[in-house]
Amino acid sequence: MVVAKGTPTVIAKSKSFKLSAKNKYYTATVKYKGKVLKGAKMVLKFKNKVYYAKVGSNGKATFKITHLHKKARYTGLVGFLGNKYYNKAKSIRILVPIV
């Protein structure tokens, strides 16, 4: 018997940060049929850097962004790479202004 892989959905929104903030954290979620995929590995591609995070028991993957040191509007991609049970999810483009 062969079971087809499901295709989950990435939920991510644009977020702004203050330049003076010491640590900048961004959160995103991946869901399949309304259920959070705990332990799923998510990726954030942002300004020529790649960040990885796992979805925790609270349903959120938290990325720590460390290289934003000047005021600007940055764009990035948040996605789910897939695993043995789920297909790769379509990446979402986000906007992150630093004010």
Beta strands, then each sheet from edge to edge (+ up, - down):
strand 1: 9-11
strand 2: 24-32
strand 3: 35-36
strand 4: 41-46
strand 5: 49-54
strand 6: 61-65
strand 7: 72-80
strand 8: 89-98
sheet 1: 1+ 2- 3+
sheet 2: 1+ 2- 6+
sheet 3: 5+ 4- 7+ 8-
end
